[in-house]
């Protein structure tokens, strides 16, 4: 009987295991995770769960008894220390070896670190600890400095403000989300946070973090009871590199999520697959990529024809702004929108040479399908058509 082993018990790994069973695989499935928590979803950790608006049970991908009930061997708190593709085996912490016929790497990513006493938000435990700390220092007197104005940084800043803290966000770029959205739409998020009492320090970085707070690259010192670092993540490619698999930013795969070894696949944050829609490799670190990539890899492992060409998708909720983003803004040369930016109710489109490459709907719903259809078509469009919608 064949054994399919999944390294990484997050959303991608759990969904891959589920798909294997749903597609009729009757062999052994082993799902190995370094954390002690059963597989869970990460978006709530910086959104509703962090803000105390949802129960812990809602973060989990499956109920506790799902794994045994579906014949999935779940090994938690068990890091994989070595992968041996030639021998079709992995070594677990403690030294035991487990054989496999096919393997899926879904090891995710880890936060980039800053020197000094900063906290990070990646795991359920991180979210629990941050929630407790915000409750302790909230009520108007707590001072929180968030280093990094990306998605995690801004969501954390919003949660800290809602907890009653004074919040300062430090970001070297001229606007929040500058590299993802560009200056035009980055200003939307700058205005949102300023209106909600967040102090934005843009064009400067954290030179030093101490118990007292943050010294900026400008020399200014910001006192803080808590410093949260949200400066991005690095894919967990160490196992793959040591195993001799091809690695770029992530683990390189073809369009079916197969790595440079025919019996090893990769999905989720750790993978850097070739995306036929874009004609190049895309490394995507968002929830939807894990949600869809795990099942796609599972089907490929079963020998099905798989072409993973999803349009990247992301969503966020901050204060009174709800947003969905689709696509990739790389190389865009124009931004247009319909609706009202001032009222935070609009749809924005990024174009390159007249073609829609990305879209973002802000407090406008049920339009993602249409946005992604425009991206997929590759058709040249009249910007006036987009602004009149």
Secondary structure, 3 states (H helix, E strand, C coil): CCEEEEECCCHHHHHHHHHHHHCCCCCEEEEECCCCCCCECCHHHHCCCCCCCCCHHHHECCCCCHHHHCCEEEECCCCEEEEECCCCEEEECCCCEEECCEEEECCCEEECCCCCCCECCCCHHHHHHHHHHHHHHCCCCCEEEEECCCHHHHHHHHHHHHCCCEEEEEECCCCCCHHHHHHHHHHHHHHHHHHCCCEEEECCCEEEEECCEEEECCCCEEECCEEEECCCEEECCHHHHHCCCCECCCEEECCCCECCCCCEEECHHHEEEEECCCCEEECCCCHHHHHHHHHHHHHHHCCCCCCCCCCCEEEEEECCEEEEEEECCCCCCEEEEEEECCCCEEEEEEEECCEEEEEEEECCCCCHHHHHHHHHHCCECCHHHHHCC
